Amino acid sequence: MKKDSAAFQVLAAGGASLLVELTIIRYLPGQIRVLGYFTNFVLLAAFVGLGVGMLGVRRWRRADQIRWCAPLTIAALVAFARLGRTLRVMTSGEEVLFLEYQTKAFAVPLYPFLGIAYALIALAFVPIGLWVGHTLAGPRPLRRYALNVVGSLVGVAVFAVLSALGTWPWLWLALAGASLLAGLVSAPRIFRVSGVAGVLVAVILGWQGTHDATWSPYQKITTAPLRMHPQRGIIQEWDVPNLSADDLAELVTLPPERGFTVRVNDDSYQTPMDLRDAALKEAPALVPMRVQYDLPYSARPPGRVLVLGAGTGNDVAAALRAGAVHVDAVEIDPEILALGRRHPERPYDDPRVTAHLTDARSFLARTDARFDMIVYGLLDSHVLLSSLSNVRLDSYVFTVESFTLARSRLAAGGILVVSHAVGTPWFVQHMTATLTHAFERPPLRVSDSIAHPVGYVYAAGDLVPTGRPAPPGTVAFTDDWPFVYLRDRAIPREYLIAMALMAIASAVLVRVGTGARFRGFDAHFFALGAGFLLVETRGLAVLALLVGSTWAVTSAVFAGVLVMALVSTLLAGRFGGANVPPRVVRLTYAFLAVSLLLQFAVDVGDVGELSLVGRTVVGVTLVSLPMLASGVVFASSLGRTGDADRALASNLVGAVAGGLVEYLSTMLGFRMLVVVAALFYALAFATSKRPGRAAAGVTPSTTG
């Protein structure tokens, strides 16, 4: 293979693998809802598949034929997503982990479904891993790795642009599939033809399954007509199966100008509706809904109001009806905000309203305004912050530190009102304890005495009467433990079983790639991969707190990781590549240890009051230093190995282990992940080979 052609293949494989990975991570949870609630699930399955493929490059006789099937696998994944939409995955009702409202779909048990899904996703990525491994197997491993990272950066950039423009999934699938076709340059014609056909099938199936939806940077969004019962009022979709035949016969579908339902990932999410006096005269059954949204303003004139989680506008409309002087409406999702402009009462068109497209925590940190009323809408994001973390998009809004920040933004005599749909006793106790820590006395649970159609309402402030305290020892939500939907500081049973399934499936697949004795597996690169994923997860949490929990921050983290990898590779090459002096390696490990200690020691909450520039500088410094140091360690080790493909494969498998260990954060909190990462890096140091000596192994094949 010519040198220029080999370089292009390395770039193309790196870009395609990241573009396909990000596409599938985004696409599958939007189609198969339950997958969105298992942290790292799709990501780790992709890592395993890529790693197994890399390990099999020089072990499998038919490796070339398998890697040429890569474009077909994207069609298989889209077909699996379409099948998954017809299923109702039965989950446990003991914890508030999942929200699954489908009732007409075919029911399947959770754990067998997760095991099968994990294995299928991993197998689909094996051909892509074979292609990546094929391009990396050869001389000058650092140069090949650097080219792979550059290609990966291009893949991340392409997907970030697609997300920013709000494009449709069929376009993601088309570009991801087209990128895989670049690996068929040397393939026989039958593979090239079938590859093009597979991409077309994926695009067609993707269009059929998503053409009626809008995809924001966070979730899939659709709308549906709003149905009302003359006596029972608005009937949500999950309540329809519980109605009698007589009640079903009385259901009335409201015209769009009266209201509509917004669905997220195929489940009801918000119901923008007309609740003005004239509408209530026509439909008295809507009165309880009016009470729900008017409740925060029943104690005093609203004055200046801040609505966090303004969504499609019901809370904003209520503030205007109550006579608010000005309303700052904060919403993180641009498509949800766009739907809010279709609200029957048109609250966002009112000159008294200023809409802010950002996350609630970030707005509180940067505003200097004081508010007479801060109202938390029904902030249940239904989605995770990213594929790297157990935290949901709204979790950092409901912590002690967040409520303390909100308290500092209240004017004299101001009131904070929190509405939340979850009303189970343990959740109410957690929320009560959290608000108690922030306001130094228990909040008033307003919904105990006033009818409220959805969940509980809490009020806090200097002039608000003291409410009932939570039982002693009740866990409060904090920035270090922001798991709003977990009952205790423990790994839920569902997660433990899912972790076991993922670990078993990963071990079986890795054995397929390495053989019975795991030949070719490298413990050093395994440890580096596990440590790095934990550092990356912790880094995402830090930046989410200091800069914002938006999709742009998440994309920047992915890009930043790759930039650090590229810079580290260049530094390692500058230090001597395969001949890095032992002293430099030891100093790099020492610098890594110091940077991890710094990240552990700094309390992120202590810098929350800095300016945006200050918070960004602190956040980037805390996150980038350990990434840079670990990247130099990785690149210097890679320069000494004779098997770049196997080293990267072991690294990816290690990342899978790190992803499973990340679940410990639900017990220990996020800060302790730094300690666990340090233990993995200590293992990496103990298993590192002496600088200047290449790792023993199979003589590299030449593709350059």
C-alpha positions as CSV (number, residue, x, y, z in Angstrom):
1,M,0.0,0.0,0.0
2,K,1.4,3.4,-0.9
3,K,2.4,5.8,1.9
4,D,-0.2,8.4,1.1
5,S,-2.9,5.8,0.8
6,A,-2.0,4.3,4.1
7,A,-2.1,7.7,5.8
8,F,-5.5,8.4,4.3
9,Q,-6.8,5.0,5.6
10,V,-5.6,5.8,9.1
11,L,-7.4,9.1,9.0
12,A,-10.5,7.7,7.5
13,A,-10.7,4.8,9.9
14,G,-10.3,7.2,12.9
15,G,-12.9,9.6,11.7
16,A,-15.4,6.9,10.7
17,S,-15.1,5.0,14.0
18,L,-15.9,8.2,16.0
19,L,-18.7,9.3,13.7
20,V,-20.4,5.9,13.8
21,E,-19.9,5.7,17.5
22,L,-21.4,9.1,18.3
23,T,-24.3,8.5,15.8
24,I,-25.2,5.1,17.4
25,I,-24.8,6.5,20.9
26,R,-27.3,9.2,20.0
27,Y,-29.6,7.2,17.8
28,L,-30.3,4.0,19.8
29,P,-31.4,5.5,23.2
30,G,-33.8,7.8,21.2
31,Q,-35.4,4.7,19.6
32,I,-35.0,2.2,22.5
33,R,-35.8,4.2,25.6
34,V,-34.5,2.0,28.3
35,L,-30.9,2.1,26.9
36,G,-30.8,5.8,27.7
37,Y,-30.9,5.1,31.4
38,F,-27.9,2.8,31.6
39,T,-24.7,4.8,31.7
40,N,-22.0,4.0,29.2
41,F,-24.1,1.1,27.8
42,V,-23.9,1.8,24.1
43,L,-20.5,3.5,24.5
44,L,-18.9,0.5,26.3
45,A,-20.5,-2.0,23.8
46,A,-18.9,0.0,21.0
47,F,-15.5,0.0,22.8
48,V,-15.6,-3.8,23.3
49,G,-16.5,-4.3,19.6
50,L,-13.7,-2.0,18.4
51,G,-11.2,-3.6,20.8
52,V,-12.1,-7.1,19.8
53,G,-11.8,-6.1,16.2
54,M,-8.3,-4.7,16.7
55,L,-7.2,-7.8,18.6
56,G,-8.4,-10.0,15.8
57,V,-6.6,-8.2,13.0
58,R,-3.6,-10.6,12.9
59,R,-5.3,-13.6,14.5
60,W,-8.4,-14.2,12.3
61,R,-8.0,-15.8,8.9
62,R,-11.0,-14.0,7.5
63,A,-10.2,-10.6,9.1
64,D,-10.3,-8.8,5.7
65,Q,-13.7,-10.2,4.7
66,I,-15.1,-9.3,8.1
67,R,-13.9,-5.7,8.1
68,W,-15.3,-5.2,4.6
69,C,-18.7,-5.9,6.1
70,A,-18.5,-2.7,8.3
71,P,-21.1,-0.7,6.2
72,L,-23.6,-3.6,6.6
73,T,-23.4,-3.4,10.4
74,I,-24.9,0.1,10.5
75,A,-27.9,-1.2,8.7
76,A,-28.1,-4.0,11.3
77,L,-28.0,-1.5,14.2
78,V,-30.8,0.6,12.6
79,A,-32.9,-2.6,12.1
80,F,-32.3,-3.5,15.8
81,A,-33.5,0.0,16.8
82,R,-36.6,-0.4,14.7
83,L,-37.3,-3.8,16.4
84,G,-36.7,-2.3,19.8
85,R,-39.4,0.3,19.3
86,T,-41.9,-2.5,19.1
87,L,-40.9,-3.8,22.5
88,R,-41.9,-2.7,26.0
89,V,-38.9,-3.5,28.3
90,M,-40.2,-4.4,31.7
91,T,-38.3,-2.6,34.5
92,S,-38.4,-2.7,38.3
93,G,-40.9,-0.5,40.1
94,E,-38.9,-0.3,43.2
95,E,-36.7,2.6,42.2
96,V,-37.3,5.7,40.1
97,L,-34.8,4.7,37.5
98,F,-36.8,4.5,34.4
99,L,-39.9,6.0,32.9
100,E,-41.6,3.6,30.5
101,Y,-45.1,4.4,29.5
102,Q,-45.7,2.2,26.5
103,T,-48.3,-0.4,27.2
104,K,-49.4,-1.7,23.8
105,A,-45.9,-2.9,22.8
106,F,-44.8,-6.5,23.2
107,A,-43.3,-6.9,26.7
108,V,-39.9,-8.4,27.3
109,P,-37.9,-8.8,30.5
110,L,-35.1,-6.3,31.2
111,Y,-32.0,-8.3,31.7
112,P,-32.2,-10.7,28.8
113,F,-32.9,-7.7,26.6
114,L,-29.9,-5.8,27.9
115,G,-27.6,-8.8,27.5
116,I,-28.7,-9.4,23.9
117,A,-28.5,-5.7,23.1
118,Y,-25.0,-5.3,24.5
119,A,-23.7,-8.3,22.5
120,L,-25.4,-7.2,19.3
121,I,-24.0,-3.6,19.5
122,A,-20.5,-4.9,20.3
123,L,-20.6,-7.4,17.4
124,A,-21.6,-4.6,15.1
125,F,-18.5,-2.6,15.9
126,V,-16.1,-5.6,15.4
127,P,-15.7,-5.0,11.6
128,I,-15.0,-1.3,12.3
129,G,-12.4,-2.3,14.9
130,L,-10.8,-4.6,12.3
131,W,-10.5,-1.7,9.9
132,V,-9.0,0.6,12.5
133,G,-6.6,-2.1,13.7
134,H,-5.6,-2.9,10.1
135,T,-4.6,0.8,9.6
136,L,-2.6,0.9,12.8
137,A,-0.7,-2.3,12.4
138,G,2.7,-1.3,11.0
139,P,5.8,0.8,11.6
140,R,5.9,4.2,13.3
141,P,3.1,3.6,15.7
142,L,3.1,7.1,17.1
143,R,2.6,8.6,13.7
144,R,-0.2,6.2,12.9
145,Y,-1.8,7.0,16.3
146,A,-1.5,10.7,15.7
147,L,-3.2,10.4,12.3
148,N,-6.0,8.3,13.9
149,V,-6.6,11.0,16.5
150,V,-6.7,13.7,13.8
151,G,-9.3,11.6,12.0
152,S,-11.3,11.2,15.2
153,L,-11.3,14.9,15.7
154,V,-12.8,15.3,12.3
155,G,-15.5,12.8,13.2
156,V,-16.4,14.6,16.4
157,A,-16.5,17.9,14.6
158,V,-18.8,16.6,11.9
159,F,-21.2,15.2,14.4
160,A,-21.1,18.4,16.5
161,V,-22.1,20.4,13.4
162,L,-24.9,17.9,12.6
163,S,-26.2,18.3,16.2
164,A,-25.9,22.1,16.1
165,L,-27.9,22.3,12.9
166,G,-30.7,20.1,14.3
167,T,-30.4,17.6,11.4
168,W,-32.3,14.4,11.0
169,P,-30.9,11.0,12.0
170,W,-31.1,9.7,8.4
171,L,-28.4,12.3,7.6
172,W,-26.2,11.1,10.5
173,L,-26.6,7.6,9.3
174,A,-25.9,8.5,5.7
175,L,-22.7,10.3,6.6
176,A,-21.6,7.6,9.1
177,G,-22.3,4.9,6.5
178,A,-20.5,6.8,3.7
179,S,-17.5,7.2,6.0
180,L,-17.3,3.4,6.4
181,L,-17.3,2.9,2.6
182,A,-13.8,4.5,2.6
183,G,-12.6,1.2,4.0
184,L,-13.7,-0.7,0.9
185,V,-11.1,0.7,-1.4
186,S,-9.3,-2.6,-1.8
187,A,-12.3,-4.8,-1.3
188,P,-13.8,-7.0,-4.0
189,R,-16.7,-5.6,-5.9
190,I,-19.3,-7.7,-4.1
191,F,-18.3,-6.1,-0.8
192,R,-18.4,-2.6,-2.3
193,V,-21.9,-3.1,-3.8
194,S,-23.3,-4.7,-0.7
195,G,-21.7,-1.9,1.4
196,V,-23.5,0.8,-0.6
197,A,-26.7,-1.2,-0.4
198,G,-26.3,-1.6,3.4
199,V,-25.9,2.2,3.8
200,L,-29.0,2.9,1.7
201,V,-31.0,0.4,3.8
202,A,-29.9,2.1,7.0
203,V,-30.8,5.5,5.6
204,I,-34.3,4.3,4.5
205,L,-35.0,2.6,7.8
206,G,-33.7,5.6,9.7
207,W,-35.9,7.9,7.7
208,Q,-39.0,5.8,8.2
209,G,-38.5,5.6,12.0
210,T,-37.7,9.3,12.6
211,H,-39.1,11.5,9.8
212,D,-41.9,12.7,12.0
213,A,-39.6,13.8,14.8
214,T,-37.5,16.8,15.6
215,W,-34.1,16.0,17.1
216,S,-32.7,18.5,19.4
217,P,-29.1,18.2,20.7
218,Y,-30.5,16.3,23.6
219,Q,-33.4,14.2,22.6
220,K,-36.0,13.1,20.1
221,I,-39.1,15.3,20.2
222,T,-42.5,14.7,18.7
223,T,-45.9,16.3,19.3
224,A,-49.4,14.7,19.5
225,P,-53.0,16.0,20.1
226,L,-54.0,16.7,23.7
227,R,-57.0,14.7,25.0
228,M,-59.4,15.8,27.8
229,H,-62.1,14.1,29.8
230,P,-65.1,16.3,30.8
231,Q,-64.7,15.4,34.5
232,R,-61.1,14.2,34.8
233,G,-59.5,16.9,32.8
234,I,-56.3,16.3,30.8
235,I,-55.6,12.6,30.3
236,Q,-51.9,11.9,29.8
237,E,-51.0,9.1,27.4
238,W,-49.9,6.7,30.2
239,D,-53.3,7.0,31.8
240,V,-55.3,6.1,28.7
241,P,-55.0,2.2,29.2
242,N,-56.4,2.6,32.7
243,L,-59.7,4.2,31.5
244,S,-62.9,2.4,31.3
245,A,-64.8,2.0,28.0
246,D,-67.2,4.8,29.1
247,D,-64.4,7.2,29.9
248,L,-62.7,6.4,26.6
249,A,-65.9,7.3,24.8
250,E,-66.0,10.7,26.5
251,L,-62.4,11.7,25.6
252,V,-62.3,14.9,23.5
253,T,-59.3,15.7,21.4
254,L,-58.4,19.4,21.7
255,P,-57.6,21.5,18.7
256,P,-53.9,22.6,18.4
257,E,-54.8,26.2,19.3
258,R,-56.0,24.9,22.7
259,G,-53.0,22.8,23.5
260,F,-50.9,19.8,22.5
261,T,-48.7,17.1,24.0
262,V,-44.9,17.1,23.6
263,R,-43.3,13.7,23.6
264,V,-39.6,13.0,24.3
265,N,-38.3,9.7,23.1
266,D,-41.9,8.6,22.4
267,D,-43.3,9.3,25.9
268,S,-45.4,12.2,27.1
269,Y,-43.2,15.0,28.5
270,Q,-45.0,18.4,28.5
271,T,-48.5,19.7,27.8
272,P,-48.6,23.3,26.7
273,M,-52.3,24.4,27.0
274,D,-54.6,27.4,27.3
275,L,-55.4,28.0,30.9
276,R,-56.8,31.5,30.6
277,D,-60.2,32.3,32.2
278,A,-62.1,31.9,29.0
279,A,-60.7,28.4,28.4
280,L,-61.6,27.4,32.0
281,K,-65.2,28.5,31.4
282,E,-65.4,26.2,28.4
283,A,-63.7,23.3,30.2
284,P,-64.0,23.5,34.0
285,A,-62.1,20.2,34.2
286,L,-58.9,22.2,33.5
287,V,-59.1,24.0,36.9
288,P,-56.7,21.6,38.7
289,M,-54.1,22.2,36.0
290,R,-54.5,26.0,36.4
291,V,-54.1,25.6,40.2
292,Q,-50.8,23.7,39.6
293,Y,-49.2,26.5,37.7
294,D,-50.7,29.4,39.6
295,L,-49.7,27.9,43.0
296,P,-46.3,29.6,43.3
297,Y,-48.0,33.1,43.0
298,S,-50.8,32.5,45.5
299,A,-48.8,33.9,48.5
300,R,-47.7,37.3,47.1
301,P,-47.5,39.4,44.0
302,P,-44.7,37.9,41.8
303,G,-42.7,41.0,40.9
304,R,-39.6,39.8,39.0
305,V,-39.7,36.1,38.3
306,L,-37.1,33.6,37.3
307,V,-38.4,30.3,35.8
308,L,-35.9,27.5,35.6
309,G,-36.9,24.8,33.2
310,A,-39.3,27.1,31.4
311,G,-40.0,24.5,28.7
312,T,-43.0,25.0,26.5
313,G,-44.3,27.9,28.6
314,N,-46.9,26.9,31.1
315,D,-45.0,28.3,34.0
316,V,-44.2,31.5,32.1
317,A,-47.8,31.9,31.2
318,A,-48.8,31.5,34.8
319,A,-46.4,34.2,35.9
320,L,-47.8,36.6,33.4
321,R,-51.3,35.9,34.4
322,A,-50.3,36.6,38.0
323,G,-49.0,40.0,37.0
324,A,-45.3,39.5,36.9
325,V,-43.3,42.6,36.2
326,H,-40.6,40.7,34.3
327,V,-40.0,37.0,33.7
328,D,-36.6,35.5,32.9
329,A,-37.3,32.1,31.3
330,V,-34.4,29.6,31.3
331,E,-34.6,26.5,29.0
332,I,-31.7,24.3,27.9
333,D,-33.3,22.7,24.8
334,P,-33.6,24.9,21.7
335,E,-36.3,22.7,20.2
336,I,-38.4,22.7,23.3
337,L,-38.1,26.5,23.5
338,A,-39.2,26.7,19.8
339,L,-42.3,24.6,20.6
340,G,-43.0,27.0,23.5
341,R,-43.5,29.7,21.0
342,R,-46.5,27.8,19.7
343,H,-48.1,27.8,23.2
344,P,-51.8,28.8,23.0
345,E,-51.2,31.8,25.3
346,R,-48.0,32.9,23.4
347,P,-46.1,33.7,26.7
348,Y,-42.7,34.0,24.9
349,D,-44.1,36.8,22.7
350,D,-44.8,39.0,25.7
351,P,-42.4,41.9,26.0
352,R,-42.1,41.2,29.7
353,V,-40.4,37.8,29.0
354,T,-36.7,37.3,28.3
355,A,-35.8,33.7,27.1
356,H,-32.4,32.3,28.0
357,L,-31.1,29.3,26.1
358,T,-28.8,27.7,28.7
359,D,-28.9,25.3,31.6
360,A,-30.3,26.5,34.9
361,R,-27.2,26.1,37.0
362,S,-25.1,28.1,34.6
363,F,-27.6,30.9,34.5
364,L,-27.7,31.2,38.3
365,A,-23.9,31.3,38.4
366,R,-23.5,34.2,35.9
367,T,-26.5,36.4,36.7
368,D,-26.3,39.3,39.1
369,A,-30.1,39.9,39.1
370,R,-32.2,39.5,42.2
371,F,-35.7,37.8,41.9
372,D,-38.8,38.1,44.0
373,M,-39.7,34.6,42.9
374,I,-37.6,31.7,41.6
375,V,-39.8,28.9,40.2
376,Y,-38.5,25.5,39.2
377,G,-40.7,24.0,36.6
378,L,-41.2,20.2,36.3
379,L,-37.5,19.6,35.6
380,D,-37.3,16.0,34.6
381,S,-35.0,15.7,31.7
382,H,-35.7,12.0,30.9
383,V,-32.1,11.8,29.5
384,L,-28.6,11.5,30.8
385,L,-26.1,14.3,30.7
386,S,-23.9,12.2,28.5
387,S,-22.9,8.6,27.7
388,L,-20.1,8.9,30.2
389,S,-22.0,9.6,33.4
390,N,-24.9,8.4,35.6
391,V,-26.0,12.0,36.0
392,R,-29.2,13.1,34.3
393,L,-29.4,16.4,32.5
394,D,-31.3,18.0,35.4
395,S,-29.4,16.4,38.4
396,Y,-27.1,19.4,39.2
397,V,-30.1,21.6,39.4
398,F,-31.4,19.9,42.5
399,T,-28.3,19.8,44.8
400,V,-27.5,21.7,48.0
401,E,-25.0,23.8,46.2
402,S,-27.4,24.7,43.4
403,F,-30.2,25.7,45.9
404,T,-27.7,27.7,47.9
405,L,-26.8,29.6,44.8
406,A,-30.5,30.1,44.0
407,R,-31.0,31.4,47.5
408,S,-28.3,34.0,46.9
409,R,-30.2,35.3,43.9
410,L,-33.5,35.9,45.8
411,A,-34.4,39.5,46.7
412,A,-35.3,40.4,50.2
413,G,-38.4,38.4,51.2
414,G,-38.1,36.4,48.0
415,I,-39.5,32.9,47.6
416,L,-38.2,29.8,45.9
417,V,-40.7,27.2,44.7
418,V,-39.8,23.8,43.5
419,S,-42.2,21.4,41.7
420,H,-41.3,17.8,41.0
421,A,-43.3,15.0,39.6
422,V,-41.8,12.3,41.9
423,G,-43.8,12.1,45.1
424,T,-42.6,8.8,46.6
425,P,-41.9,9.1,50.3
426,W,-38.1,8.6,50.1
427,F,-37.8,11.2,47.3
428,V,-39.7,13.7,49.2
429,Q,-37.4,13.2,52.2
430,H,-34.3,13.6,50.1
431,M,-35.6,16.8,48.5
432,T,-36.7,18.1,52.0
433,A,-33.2,17.4,53.4
434,T,-31.5,19.1,50.4
435,L,-33.6,22.3,50.7
436,T,-33.1,22.2,54.5
437,H,-29.3,22.3,54.0
438,A,-29.5,25.2,51.5
439,F,-32.0,27.3,53.5
440,E,-31.1,26.2,57.0
441,R,-34.6,25.2,57.8
442,P,-37.1,22.7,56.4
443,P,-39.1,23.9,53.4
444,L,-42.9,24.1,53.4
445,R,-44.5,21.3,51.4
446,V,-47.3,23.3,49.9
447,S,-48.9,20.3,48.1
448,D,-49.7,18.7,51.4
449,S,-52.6,21.0,51.9
450,I,-53.4,22.2,48.3
451,A,-54.5,19.9,45.5
452,H,-51.7,19.5,42.9
453,P,-52.2,17.2,39.9
454,V,-48.5,16.3,39.5
455,G,-46.1,15.4,42.4
456,Y,-45.1,17.7,45.2
457,V,-44.5,21.4,45.6
458,Y,-41.9,22.8,48.0
459,A,-41.5,26.5,49.1
460,A,-38.5,28.0,50.8
461,G,-37.5,31.5,51.8
462,D,-37.0,33.8,54.8
463,L,-40.7,34.6,55.0
464,V,-41.9,31.1,54.2
465,P,-43.2,29.1,57.3
466,T,-41.0,26.3,58.4
467,G,-42.2,22.9,57.2
468,R,-41.8,19.4,58.5
469,P,-38.2,18.2,58.7
470,A,-36.8,15.1,57.0
471,P,-35.9,12.1,59.2
472,P,-32.5,12.4,60.8
473,G,-29.7,11.1,58.6
474,T,-31.6,11.5,55.3
475,V,-29.2,11.8,52.4
476,A,-29.2,15.2,50.6
477,F,-28.3,15.7,47.0
478,T,-24.9,17.3,46.5
479,D,-22.7,18.1,43.6
480,D,-20.5,15.1,44.6
481,W,-23.6,12.9,44.9
482,P,-26.2,14.3,42.5
483,F,-28.2,11.1,41.9
484,V,-31.6,12.5,42.3
485,Y,-33.4,9.4,41.3
486,L,-31.6,6.9,43.6
487,R,-33.0,6.0,47.0
488,D,-29.7,5.3,48.8
489,R,-26.0,5.8,48.4
490,A,-25.7,2.4,46.7
491,I,-25.5,0.8,43.3
492,P,-29.1,-0.1,42.4
493,R,-29.9,-3.8,41.8
494,E,-30.7,-3.0,38.1
495,Y,-27.3,-1.5,37.6
496,L,-25.5,-4.3,39.4
497,I,-27.1,-6.9,37.2
498,A,-26.5,-4.8,34.1
499,M,-22.9,-4.4,35.0
500,A,-22.5,-8.1,35.5
501,L,-24.1,-8.8,32.1
502,M,-21.8,-6.2,30.4
503,A,-18.7,-7.6,32.1
504,I,-19.5,-11.2,31.2
505,A,-20.3,-10.3,27.6
506,S,-17.1,-8.2,27.3
507,A,-15.0,-11.0,28.7
508,V,-16.4,-13.6,26.3
509,L,-16.0,-11.3,23.3
510,V,-12.4,-10.4,24.3
511,R,-11.5,-14.1,24.6
512,V,-12.8,-14.5,21.0
513,G,-10.3,-11.9,19.9
514,T,-7.3,-13.1,22.0
515,G,-7.8,-16.8,22.4
516,A,-8.2,-19.0,25.4
517,R,-5.2,-17.5,27.3
518,F,-5.9,-13.9,26.3
519,R,-2.7,-13.8,24.2
520,G,-1.9,-10.4,22.9
521,F,-3.7,-8.7,25.8
522,D,-1.6,-5.9,27.5
523,A,-2.3,-5.2,31.2
524,H,-0.4,-1.9,31.0
525,F,-2.6,-0.4,28.3
526,F,-5.6,-1.9,30.0
527,A,-4.9,0.0,33.2
528,L,-4.2,3.2,31.2
529,G,-7.6,2.9,29.5
530,A,-9.5,2.3,32.7
531,G,-7.8,5.2,34.5
532,F,-8.3,7.6,31.6
533,L,-12.1,6.9,31.3
534,L,-12.5,7.7,35.0
535,V,-10.6,10.9,34.6
536,E,-12.7,11.8,31.6
537,T,-15.9,11.1,33.5
538,R,-14.8,13.2,36.4
539,G,-13.7,15.9,34.0
540,L,-17.2,16.0,32.4
541,A,-18.8,16.5,35.9
542,V,-16.4,19.3,36.7
543,L,-17.0,21.2,33.5
544,A,-20.7,20.6,33.7
545,L,-20.7,22.3,37.1
546,L,-18.4,25.2,36.2
547,V,-19.3,25.9,32.6
548,G,-22.7,24.3,32.0
549,S,-24.5,21.0,31.3
550,T,-25.1,21.8,27.7
551,W,-24.5,19.6,24.6
552,A,-21.8,22.1,23.6
553,V,-19.8,21.4,26.8
554,T,-20.1,17.6,26.3
555,S,-18.9,18.0,22.7
556,A,-16.0,20.2,23.8
557,V,-15.0,17.5,26.3
558,F,-14.9,14.8,23.6
559,A,-12.9,17.2,21.4
560,G,-10.6,18.3,24.2
561,V,-9.8,14.6,25.0
562,L,-8.7,14.1,21.5
563,V,-6.7,17.3,21.4
564,M,-4.9,16.3,24.6
565,A,-4.2,12.9,23.0
566,L,-2.7,14.6,20.0
567,V,-0.6,17.1,22.0
568,S,0.5,14.2,24.2
569,T,1.6,12.2,21.2
570,L,3.6,15.1,19.8
571,L,5.3,15.7,23.2
572,A,6.1,12.0,23.5
573,G,7.6,12.2,20.0
574,R,9.6,15.2,21.0
575,F,10.9,13.4,24.1
576,G,12.2,10.5,21.9
577,G,9.2,8.4,21.0
578,A,10.3,4.8,21.6
579,N,13.5,6.0,23.4
580,V,11.9,8.3,26.0
581,P,14.5,8.5,28.8
582,P,13.5,6.7,32.0
583,R,13.7,9.9,34.0
584,V,11.2,11.6,31.7
585,V,8.7,8.7,32.2
586,R,9.1,8.8,35.9
587,L,8.6,12.6,36.0
588,T,5.5,12.2,33.8
589,Y,4.0,9.7,36.3
590,A,4.8,12.1,39.1
591,F,3.2,15.0,37.3
592,L,0.1,12.8,36.7
593,A,0.0,12.0,40.4
594,V,0.2,15.7,41.4
595,S,-2.6,16.6,38.9
596,L,-4.9,13.9,40.2
597,L,-4.2,15.1,43.8
598,L,-5.1,18.6,42.7
599,Q,-8.3,17.5,41.1
600,F,-9.2,15.6,44.3
601,A,-8.3,18.4,46.6
602,V,-10.1,21.3,44.9
603,D,-13.7,21.6,45.9
604,V,-15.5,22.7,42.7
605,G,-18.2,24.5,44.8
606,D,-15.5,26.9,46.1
607,V,-14.9,28.3,42.7
608,G,-18.6,28.4,41.6
609,E,-18.9,32.2,42.4
610,L,-16.0,33.1,40.0
611,S,-16.8,34.8,36.7
612,L,-17.4,32.6,33.7
613,V,-13.9,33.2,32.5
614,G,-12.5,32.3,35.9
615,R,-14.7,29.1,36.2
616,T,-13.7,28.1,32.7
617,V,-10.0,28.5,33.4
618,V,-10.2,26.5,36.6
619,G,-12.3,23.8,35.1
620,V,-10.1,23.4,32.0
621,T,-7.0,23.3,34.2
622,L,-8.3,20.7,36.5
623,V,-9.5,18.5,33.7
624,S,-6.7,19.0,31.2
625,L,-3.6,18.4,33.4
626,P,-4.3,14.8,34.3
627,M,-5.4,14.1,30.7
628,L,-2.2,15.6,29.3
629,A,0.0,13.7,31.7
630,S,-1.8,10.4,31.1
631,G,-1.7,11.1,27.4
632,V,2.1,11.5,27.5
633,V,2.4,8.2,29.4
634,F,0.2,6.4,26.9
635,A,2.0,7.9,23.9
636,S,5.4,7.1,25.2
637,S,4.3,3.5,26.0
638,L,2.8,3.2,22.5
639,G,6.0,4.4,20.9
640,R,7.8,1.5,22.6
641,T,5.4,-1.2,21.7
642,G,5.6,-3.2,18.5
643,D,1.9,-3.8,18.3
644,A,0.0,-0.5,18.2
645,D,-3.2,-2.2,17.2
646,R,-3.2,-4.6,20.2
647,A,-2.1,-1.8,22.5
648,L,-5.1,0.3,21.5
649,A,-7.4,-2.7,21.7
650,S,-6.3,-3.4,25.3
651,N,-6.7,0.3,26.0
652,L,-10.3,0.2,24.8
653,V,-11.1,-2.9,26.9
654,G,-9.6,-1.1,29.9
655,A,-11.9,1.8,29.1
656,V,-14.8,-0.7,29.4
657,A,-13.6,-1.7,32.8
658,G,-13.4,2.0,33.8
659,G,-16.9,2.5,32.6
660,L,-18.2,-0.3,34.8
661,V,-16.2,1.0,37.8
662,E,-17.8,4.4,37.2
663,Y,-21.0,3.0,38.7
664,L,-19.2,3.1,42.0
665,S,-19.9,6.9,42.0
666,T,-23.4,6.1,43.0
667,M,-22.0,4.8,46.3
668,L,-18.8,6.9,46.8
669,G,-19.5,10.1,44.9
670,F,-17.7,11.6,42.0
671,R,-14.6,12.8,43.8
672,M,-13.6,9.3,44.8
673,L,-13.4,8.4,41.2
674,V,-10.1,10.3,41.1
675,V,-8.8,7.9,43.8
676,V,-9.9,4.9,41.8
677,A,-8.3,6.3,38.7
678,A,-5.1,6.8,40.6
679,L,-5.1,3.1,41.5
680,F,-5.4,2.1,37.9
681,Y,-2.5,4.4,37.0
682,A,-0.4,2.9,39.8
683,L,-1.1,-0.5,38.1
684,A,-0.1,1.0,34.8
685,F,3.2,2.2,36.3
686,A,3.9,-1.2,37.9
687,T,3.3,-3.0,34.6
688,S,5.1,-0.6,32.3
689,K,8.0,-1.9,30.2
690,R,11.4,-0.2,30.5
691,P,11.9,2.7,28.1
692,G,14.0,2.0,25.1
693,R,12.9,-1.6,24.8
694,A,10.0,-2.5,22.5
695,A,7.4,-4.9,23.7
696,A,7.9,-8.4,22.6
697,G,5.3,-9.8,20.3
698,V,4.5,-10.4,16.7
699,T,6.6,-8.6,14.1
700,P,4.4,-5.7,12.8
701,S,3.0,-6.1,9.4
702,T,3.7,-3.3,6.9
703,T,0.8,-1.3,5.5
704,G,2.7,1.9,4.9
